[in-house]
Amino acid sequence: MINQNAAFEIKYKGPYEDTLGSKPLSDMTSMEESDASVWRYFRKRLHDEYGL
């Protein structure tokens, strides 16, 4: 999980909040929409399980 979160930060050159998290859904490509959904899932799991 932590590795996947890091992979997204590398791919999008920053944390979720500064990248896909601040981009309107209507401006996202289908790949970005998919990545944003998966990234949110991993972030929630990291928060719920590890308090990160």
PyRosetta script that sets phi, psi and omega in degrees:
from pyrosetta import init, pose_from_sequence

init()
pose = pose_from_sequence("MINQNAAFEIKYKGPYEDTLGSKPLSDMTSMEESDASVWRYFRKRLHDEYGL")
pose.set_psi(1, -47.2)
pose.set_omega(1, -179.8)
pose.set_phi(2, -63.8)
pose.set_psi(2, -39.4)
pose.set_omega(2, 178.6)
pose.set_phi(3, -64.1)
pose.set_psi(3, -38.9)
pose.set_omega(3, -179.9)
pose.set_phi(4, -66.7)
pose.set_psi(4, -40.7)
pose.set_omega(4, 177.6)
pose.set_phi(5, -61.3)
pose.set_psi(5, -44.3)
pose.set_omega(5, 178.4)
pose.set_phi(6, -63.7)
pose.set_psi(6, -37.5)
pose.set_omega(6, 179.1)
pose.set_phi(7, -62.9)
pose.set_psi(7, -40.9)
pose.set_omega(7, 177.5)
pose.set_phi(8, -66.8)
pose.set_psi(8, -39.0)
pose.set_omega(8, 178.2)
pose.set_phi(9, -63.1)
pose.set_psi(9, -36.1)
pose.set_omega(9, 176.8)
pose.set_phi(10, -70.8)
pose.set_psi(10, -47.5)
pose.set_omega(10, -177.6)
pose.set_phi(11, -59.0)
pose.set_psi(11, -42.8)
pose.set_omega(11, -176.0)
pose.set_phi(12, -100.6)
pose.set_psi(12, 6.3)
pose.set_omega(12, 174.2)
pose.set_phi(13, 57.9)
pose.set_psi(13, 46.8)
pose.set_omega(13, 176.1)
pose.set_phi(14, 156.5)
pose.set_psi(14, 175.6)
pose.set_omega(14, 179.6)
pose.set_phi(15, -72.3)
pose.set_psi(15, 161.8)
pose.set_omega(15, -177.6)
pose.set_phi(16, -51.6)
pose.set_psi(16, -47.0)
pose.set_omega(16, -175.7)
pose.set_phi(17, -59.0)
pose.set_psi(17, -33.0)
pose.set_omega(17, -177.1)
pose.set_phi(18, -92.9)
pose.set_psi(18, -6.1)
pose.set_omega(18, -175.8)
pose.set_phi(19, -120.1)
pose.set_psi(19, -103.6)
pose.set_omega(19, -177.4)
pose.set_phi(20, -65.9)
pose.set_psi(20, -28.0)
pose.set_omega(20, -179.8)
pose.set_phi(21, -67.3)
pose.set_psi(21, -19.1)
pose.set_omega(21, 179.9)
pose.set_phi(22, -109.3)
pose.set_psi(22, 4.9)
pose.set_omega(22, -179.0)
pose.set_phi(23, -99.0)
pose.set_psi(23, 129.2)
pose.set_omega(23, 178.3)
pose.set_phi(24, -60.4)
pose.set_psi(24, 140.2)
pose.set_omega(24, -179.6)
pose.set_phi(25, -55.6)
pose.set_psi(25, -35.9)
pose.set_omega(25, -178.2)
pose.set_phi(26, -67.6)
pose.set_psi(26, -18.0)
pose.set_omega(26, 179.3)
pose.set_phi(27, -96.7)
pose.set_psi(27, -3.3)
pose.set_omega(27, -177.3)
pose.set_phi(28, -85.4)
pose.set_psi(28, 146.9)
pose.set_omega(28, 170.0)
pose.set_phi(29, -76.1)
pose.set_psi(29, 169.1)
pose.set_omega(29, 178.4)
pose.set_phi(30, -62.6)
pose.set_psi(30, -34.7)
pose.set_omega(30, 176.8)
pose.set_phi(31, -65.4)
pose.set_psi(31, -43.6)
pose.set_omega(31, 179.1)
pose.set_phi(32, -64.6)
pose.set_psi(32, -40.4)
pose.set_omega(32, 177.4)
pose.set_phi(33, -59.7)
pose.set_psi(33, -45.5)
pose.set_omega(33, 179.5)
pose.set_phi(34, -63.6)
pose.set_psi(34, -47.8)
pose.set_omega(34, 179.3)
pose.set_phi(35, -61.4)
pose.set_psi(35, -41.5)
pose.set_omega(35, -179.8)
pose.set_phi(36, -61.6)
pose.set_psi(36, -41.9)
pose.set_omega(36, 179.5)
pose.set_phi(37, -63.7)
pose.set_psi(37, -47.3)
pose.set_omega(37, 179.3)
pose.set_phi(38, -65.1)
pose.set_psi(38, -42.5)
pose.set_omega(38, -179.1)
pose.set_phi(39, -62.2)
pose.set_psi(39, -43.9)
pose.set_omega(39, 177.3)
pose.set_phi(40, -59.9)
pose.set_psi(40, -40.9)
pose.set_omega(40, 178.6)
pose.set_phi(41, -60.0)
pose.set_psi(41, -48.9)
pose.set_omega(41, -179.8)
pose.set_phi(42, -63.9)
pose.set_psi(42, -39.4)
pose.set_omega(42, 178.9)
pose.set_phi(43, -62.8)
pose.set_psi(43, -41.8)
pose.set_omega(43, 179.3)
pose.set_phi(44, -64.9)
pose.set_psi(44, -43.2)
pose.set_omega(44, 178.4)
pose.set_phi(45, -62.4)
pose.set_psi(45, -43.4)
pose.set_omega(45, 178.6)
pose.set_phi(46, -60.9)
pose.set_psi(46, -40.4)
pose.set_omega(46, 179.2)
pose.set_phi(47, -67.8)
pose.set_psi(47, -48.2)
pose.set_omega(47, -177.2)
pose.set_phi(48, -66.0)
pose.set_psi(48, -39.5)
pose.set_omega(48, -174.2)
pose.set_phi(49, -90.2)
pose.set_psi(49, -31.8)
pose.set_omega(49, -173.4)
pose.set_phi(50, -124.7)
pose.set_psi(50, -3.0)
pose.set_omega(50, -178.4)
pose.set_phi(51, 70.7)
pose.set_psi(51, 18.9)
pose.set_omega(51, -179.1)
pose.set_phi(52, -90.8)
pose.dump_pdb("model.pdb")
